[in-house]
Amino acid sequence: MTEVTSPIRPVSYARPARAGRAETLRFALTHTLPAFVRGIAAPRPRMVAAFGTLGQSGWSAATLRALRARHGGAPVKIRALSGDMLVLLDRSDIAQFFAEPVERLAMDAVDKVRMLEVLEPTGVICSHGALREARREVNDHALAPDRAVHPSCAEFLTVIAEECAAATASAVLEHDALKRILQRIGRRIVLGDRAAADEDLHRGLLRLREEANWLGMRKSRNPANERLYGQLAGRLVKYAAEAPAHTLVARAQSVPEGPEFPELDPVGQAHHWLLAVDALTPVIARTLTLLAAHPAEQDAARGDDTRMRACLQESLRLYPLVPDLVRVTRAETVWRGVSYPAGTHVLVPIGFHQRDPQTVPAAELFVPGRWLDREADGDTRMAPFSHGGGRCPGDRLGLLLGSAICRELLRGRRVSTPHPLNPCRPLPGTLPPSPLHLHPH
């Protein structure tokens, strides 16, 4: 892949570059506050659409470009709700961010844990130290990130074919219908067929996720949510007891014995897996919307799994599910020759960087072919699934499921949208849900 060299040269500072009051206020109004209003744990569709209409992503990008220009690309300390936060604005610092081990640059930042512990208190992200490693081993055994093909691939593809058959009976696929399909697929591959129709389980999880949106601001937890979590956890345990061997929850329970931790809870990560499959809904919808505007790309991807995966990765580059990566230092770290103490929060606005014309070729266009380059998956300018020790262990499984669903929906059909995108113009900052029209091919 041909790289675009950033015109910004690294600058060494004797002291940290610190944002002034006006810069801090602008960052809060254009970047931080909109993220909370949109919903961090669960995006609120109306807010996402409203900010898209107002062009909020452009405000944020302008703020970050101004910070980078003003401070020469150096990491900038900004006062945030949880204290000082180091914002990384140059690709060399981002490469270091991904290279740091999780023991030094941890994923369990305070605000993130406060939000997620209502959903998955025994999950990997809400853990650290030896317990985190034990939980990660269980998670990895279920998701098989080290395998080119997931051991349960055949069973998962059967589930997808069965669930997508109903969707293609209609000429128009609405976003809510696609969401219900993904929820059923998620329940079947995570818990088994007995859970397929349990919509109440999903409604409860979504209630907790909406509550989690505000826990970064609230300093107390809601007893009603604690009770709801207990009810949902009990229901998951019952499904797990009879889950078929190919399901994720059964694989999690079959991990080889390791260190004993009473808090391990192999079933506890199931909340995360169910909601992760849910998160494929907007990814698939946006990928198909982009393919509708690129007929040649649609034809190429329909029968080529590698090409379809590249389309999904490109969709995630343009519209990442997690536009901001936040870590916290567990030991003293050095950035550009400046030392920062343990407990420093570090932010990479990856959504901005992945669409930055200064570093990414054709940054505002849909170019799936870039992901066919062998080195693209390790390119730190683009991180749909992050990199290094913090990389999402479900990346391969997510691409497997997403590409299979797209191929099933396009089997013998073409997709179009009521208001197609212009393939020659820069893509908008947000892509709201749109009905997908399926035509015989």
C-alpha positions in Angstrom: 0.0 0.0 0.0 1.3 3.4 -0.9 1.6 5.7 2.1 1.0 9.4 2.3 3.6 11.1 4.4 2.3 13.5 7.0 3.8 17.0 6.6 3.9 17.3 10.4 7.3 16.7 11.9 7.7 15.3 15.4 8.6 18.0 17.9 10.4 17.4 21.3 9.0 19.2 24.3 10.7 19.7 27.6 7.2 20.0 29.1 3.9 18.5 27.9 1.9 20.4 25.4 -1.2 21.5 27.2 -4.5 22.7 25.7 -5.5 26.2 26.7 -8.9 27.0 28.1 -10.4 27.9 24.8 -9.0 24.7 23.2 -10.3 22.6 26.1 -13.8 24.1 25.8 -13.9 23.7 22.0 -12.8 20.0 22.4 -15.5 19.4 25.0 -18.2 21.0 22.9 -17.3 19.5 19.6 -15.9 16.1 20.5 -16.5 14.9 24.1 -20.0 16.1 24.8 -21.5 14.9 21.5 -20.0 11.5 22.2 -22.0 11.3 25.5 -25.2 12.6 23.9 -25.0 10.1 21.0 -24.5 7.3 23.5 -21.1 5.6 24.1 -22.3 2.1 25.3 -25.3 2.2 22.9 -25.7 4.7 20.1 -29.0 6.5 20.1 -30.3 6.5 16.5 -32.1 9.9 16.8 -29.1 11.6 18.2 -26.8 10.0 15.7 -29.1 11.2 12.9 -29.4 14.7 14.4 -25.6 15.2 14.7 -25.2 13.8 11.2 -27.5 16.5 9.9 -25.6 19.2 11.8 -22.3 18.0 10.6 -20.9 17.2 14.1 -18.1 14.9 12.7 -16.8 17.9 10.8 -16.7 20.1 13.9 -14.7 17.4 15.7 -12.3 16.9 12.8 -11.7 20.7 12.6 -11.0 20.8 16.4 -8.4 18.0 16.2 -6.7 19.5 13.1 -6.4 22.8 14.9 -4.9 21.1 18.0 -2.4 19.2 15.8 -1.4 22.4 13.9 -1.1 24.5 17.1 1.1 22.0 19.0 3.1 20.6 16.1 1.6 17.2 16.2 2.7 16.5 19.8 0.5 14.7 22.3 -1.7 17.3 24.0 -2.9 17.2 27.6 -6.5 18.2 27.9 -8.6 18.5 31.0 -11.4 15.9 30.8 -14.2 14.8 33.2 -11.9 12.1 34.7 -8.8 14.3 34.9 -6.0 15.0 32.5 -6.2 13.1 29.2 -3.4 12.8 26.7 -4.7 13.1 23.1 -2.5 11.6 20.4 -2.5 13.4 17.1 0.4 12.0 15.1 0.8 8.6 13.6 4.2 7.9 15.3 2.5 8.3 18.7 -0.4 6.1 17.6 2.0 3.4 16.5 3.5 3.6 20.1 0.0 3.4 21.6 -0.6 0.1 19.8 2.8 -1.2 20.6 2.6 -0.7 24.4 1.7 -3.9 26.3 -1.6 -3.9 28.1 0.2 -4.3 31.4 1.6 -0.8 30.9 -1.3 0.8 28.8 -4.4 -0.9 30.2 -7.9 -1.0 28.7 -9.8 -0.7 32.0 -9.9 3.1 32.2 -12.1 4.3 35.0 -15.0 5.8 33.0 -15.1 2.8 30.6 -15.3 0.3 33.5 -18.0 2.3 35.2 -20.1 2.2 32.1 -19.5 -1.5 31.2 -19.6 -3.1 34.6 -23.4 -2.7 34.7 -23.5 -4.9 31.5 -20.5 -7.3 32.0 -19.1 -7.0 35.6 -17.2 -10.3 35.1 -16.1 -9.5 31.5 -12.5 -9.1 30.3 -12.6 -5.3 29.9 -13.7 -4.8 33.5 -10.7 -6.8 34.7 -6.9 -6.4 35.1 -3.9 -8.4 36.2 -3.9 -12.2 36.5 -7.7 -12.3 36.6 -7.9 -10.4 33.2 -5.5 -12.9 31.7 -7.6 -15.9 32.9 -10.8 -14.3 31.6 -9.1 -13.5 28.3 -8.1 -17.2 28.0 -11.7 -18.2 28.3 -12.8 -15.5 25.8 -10.1 -16.5 23.3 -11.0 -20.2 23.6 -14.6 -19.3 22.7 -13.8 -16.9 19.9 -10.7 -18.7 18.5 -8.9 -15.5 17.3 -5.8 -17.6 16.4 -7.7 -19.8 14.0 -8.1 -18.8 10.3 -11.5 -20.5 10.4 -13.6 -20.7 13.5 -14.1 -24.3 14.7 -17.9 -23.8 14.6 -17.9 -22.1 11.2 -20.2 -24.7 9.5 -22.8 -24.5 12.3 -22.7 -20.7 12.2 -23.1 -20.5 8.5 -26.2 -22.8 8.7 -27.7 -20.5 11.3 -27.1 -17.5 9.0 -28.6 -19.1 6.0 -31.7 -20.1 7.9 -32.2 -16.6 9.5 -31.5 -14.7 6.3 -34.0 -16.7 4.3 -36.9 -14.9 5.9 -35.4 -11.5 5.2 -35.0 -12.1 1.5 -38.7 -13.0 1.1 -39.4 -9.3 0.9 -38.2 -6.8 -1.7 -37.4 -4.2 1.0 -35.3 -4.9 4.1 -36.0 -2.3 6.8 -33.3 -1.6 9.5 -35.5 -2.9 12.3 -36.0 -6.2 10.4 -32.3 -6.5 9.9 -31.7 -5.8 13.6 -34.1 -8.7 14.6 -32.3 -11.1 12.3 -29.0 -10.2 13.9 -30.4 -10.7 17.4 -31.7 -14.1 16.5 -28.4 -15.1 14.9 -26.6 -13.8 18.0 -28.8 -15.8 20.5 -28.4 -19.0 18.4 -24.6 -18.9 18.0 -23.9 -17.7 21.6 -26.5 -19.7 23.5 -28.1 -22.2 21.2 -31.4 -22.7 19.4 -33.4 -22.8 22.7 -32.7 -19.0 23.1 -33.6 -18.1 19.5 -37.0 -16.6 20.3 -36.1 -15.0 23.7 -36.6 -11.4 22.7 -37.1 -10.4 26.4 -33.4 -11.3 27.0 -32.3 -8.8 24.4 -34.7 -6.2 25.6 -33.2 -6.5 29.1 -29.6 -6.3 27.8 -30.5 -3.2 25.7 -32.1 -1.6 28.8 -28.9 -2.1 30.7 -26.8 -0.8 27.8 -28.9 2.4 27.7 -28.4 2.9 31.4 -24.7 2.3 30.9 -24.6 5.4 28.5 -25.0 7.7 31.5 -22.8 5.9 34.1 -19.8 7.9 33.0 -21.6 10.9 34.5 -23.4 9.3 37.3 -21.4 8.3 40.4 -23.9 5.7 41.7 -25.5 2.6 40.5 -29.2 1.8 40.2 -30.4 -1.1 42.4 -33.1 -1.8 39.8 -30.4 -2.4 37.2 -28.6 -4.6 39.6 -31.7 -6.8 40.0 -32.3 -6.8 36.2 -28.7 -7.9 35.6 -29.1 -10.7 38.2 -32.3 -11.9 36.4 -30.6 -11.9 33.0 -27.5 -13.6 34.3 -29.7 -16.3 35.8 -31.4 -16.8 32.4 -28.0 -17.0 30.6 -26.8 -19.7 33.1 -29.9 -21.8 32.3 -29.2 -21.6 28.6 -25.5 -22.3 29.1 -26.3 -25.5 31.0 -27.8 -27.1 27.8 -25.9 -25.2 25.1 -24.7 -27.3 22.2 -20.9 -27.8 21.9 -20.6 -25.4 18.9 -22.0 -22.4 20.7 -19.7 -19.7 22.2 -21.0 -20.2 25.7 -20.3 -24.0 25.5 -16.8 -23.4 24.2 -16.2 -20.9 27.0 -17.2 -23.5 29.6 -14.9 -26.2 28.0 -11.6 -24.2 28.3 -8.8 -26.4 29.7 -8.3 -26.0 33.4 -5.9 -23.2 34.5 -5.4 -21.1 37.6 -8.4 -21.1 39.9 -10.4 -17.9 40.2 -13.7 -17.9 42.0 -14.6 -14.8 40.0 -13.8 -16.2 36.6 -17.5 -16.8 35.5 -17.1 -18.3 32.0 -20.7 -17.4 31.2 -20.2 -13.8 32.1 -18.8 -12.7 28.8 -22.0 -13.9 27.0 -23.5 -10.4 27.5 -20.7 -8.9 25.5 -20.9 -11.5 22.7 -24.6 -11.0 22.2 -24.3 -7.2 22.0 -21.3 -7.5 19.8 -23.3 -9.5 17.2 -26.0 -6.8 17.5 -23.3 -4.2 16.6 -22.9 -5.9 13.2 -26.4 -4.6 12.3 -25.2 -1.0 11.4 -22.0 -2.4 9.9 -23.9 -4.6 7.5 -26.4 -1.9 6.7 -23.7 0.6 5.9 -21.7 -1.9 3.9 -24.7 -2.7 1.8 -25.5 1.0 1.4 -22.0 1.6 0.2 -22.1 -1.4 -2.2 -25.4 0.0 -3.6 -23.5 3.1 -4.7 -20.6 1.0 -6.2 -22.2 -1.6 -8.6 -18.9 -3.0 -9.8 -17.7 -3.5 -6.2 -21.1 -5.2 -5.4 -20.6 -7.7 -8.3 -17.0 -8.4 -7.2 -17.9 -9.0 -3.6 -21.1 -11.1 -4.1 -19.2 -14.3 -4.9 -15.8 -13.5 -3.2 -15.6 -13.9 0.5 -12.2 -12.1 0.7 -13.6 -9.1 -1.2 -16.7 -9.0 1.0 -14.6 -8.9 4.1 -12.6 -6.1 2.6 -15.8 -4.2 2.1 -16.8 -4.7 5.7 -13.3 -3.5 6.9 -13.6 -0.4 4.7 -17.0 0.3 6.0 -15.6 0.1 9.6 -12.7 2.4 8.6 -15.1 5.0 7.4 -17.7 4.5 10.2 -16.0 2.9 13.2 -18.1 1.4 15.9 -15.6 2.8 18.5 -14.4 6.2 17.2 -12.3 6.9 20.3 -9.8 4.4 21.9 -9.1 5.2 25.5 -6.4 3.5 27.7 -4.9 4.3 31.1 -1.2 4.0 32.0 -0.3 1.5 34.8 3.3 2.7 34.9 5.2 5.8 33.9 5.3 6.2 30.1 7.3 8.4 27.8 5.8 10.1 24.8 8.1 12.3 22.6 10.7 12.4 25.4 8.1 13.6 28.0 7.4 11.4 31.0 3.8 10.9 32.1 2.9 9.3 35.4 0.8 6.1 36.0 -2.9 6.8 35.9 -2.7 9.0 32.8 -5.6 8.5 30.4 -4.6 8.3 26.8 -7.0 9.0 23.9 -6.6 8.1 20.2 -9.5 9.6 18.2 -9.2 6.8 15.7 -12.3 7.8 13.8 -10.6 11.1 12.9 -7.3 9.5 12.0 -8.8 6.8 9.7 -10.4 9.5 7.6 -7.4 11.9 7.7 -6.4 12.9 4.1 -2.9 13.8 5.4 -2.1 10.2 6.2 -4.7 7.9 4.5 -5.0 7.8 0.7 -8.5 8.5 -0.6 -9.5 8.9 3.0 -13.1 10.1 2.3 -13.9 7.5 -0.4 -15.0 3.8 -0.3 -11.9 1.9 -1.5 -12.2 -1.8 -0.3 -9.3 -2.8 -2.4 -6.9 -1.2 0.1 -7.6 -4.1 2.5 -6.4 -6.7 -0.1 -2.9 -5.5 0.5 -1.1 -8.1 2.8 0.2 -5.3 5.0 -3.1 -3.5 5.4 -4.2 -5.4 8.5 -1.2 -4.2 10.4 -1.3 -0.6 9.2 -1.7 1.5 12.4 -3.2 4.4 10.4 -6.3 2.3 10.2 -7.6 0.2 13.1 -11.2 -1.2 12.7 -10.4 -3.7 15.4 -7.5 -2.0 17.1 -4.0 -3.5 17.2 -1.5 -5.0 19.6 -2.6 -6.4 22.9 -5.9 -4.4 22.8 -7.0 -5.8 19.5 -10.5 -7.2 19.5 -10.3 -11.0 19.7 -13.6 -11.3 17.9 -12.3 -9.6 14.7 -12.1 -12.8 12.6 -15.4 -14.1 13.9 -17.1 -10.7 13.3 -15.8 -10.6 9.7 -16.9 -14.2 9.2 -20.4 -13.5 10.3 -20.7 -10.1 8.6 -19.5 -11.3 5.2 -21.7 -14.4 5.4 -24.8 -12.4 6.1 -24.0 -9.9 3.3 -23.5 -12.7 0.9 -26.7 -14.5 1.9 -28.7 -11.2 1.4 -27.1 -10.7 -2.0 -27.5 -14.3 -3.2 -29.2 -14.0 -6.5 -30.0 -10.3 -5.8 -28.8 -6.8 -6.1 -29.1 -4.1 -3.4 -30.1 -0.5 -4.0 -31.2 2.4 -1.7 -33.8 5.1 -2.2 -31.2 7.9 -2.1 -27.9 6.5 -3.4 -24.6 8.0 -2.5 -22.4 9.7 -5.0 -19.4 7.4 -5.4 -17.2 10.3 -6.7 -17.8 12.7 -3.8 -16.4 12.5 -0.2 -18.7 10.4 1.9 -20.7 12.0 4.7 -19.5 11.9 8.3 -22.5 9.7 9.3 -24.6 7.2 7.4 -28.1 6.9 8.9 -30.1 3.8 8.4 -31.9 3.5 5.1 -34.3 0.8 3.7 -32.4 -1.7 1.5 -34.1 -2.7 -1.7 -33.3 -6.2 -2.9 -33.8 -6.9 -6.6 -33.5 -10.2 -8.5 -30.0 -10.5 -10.2 
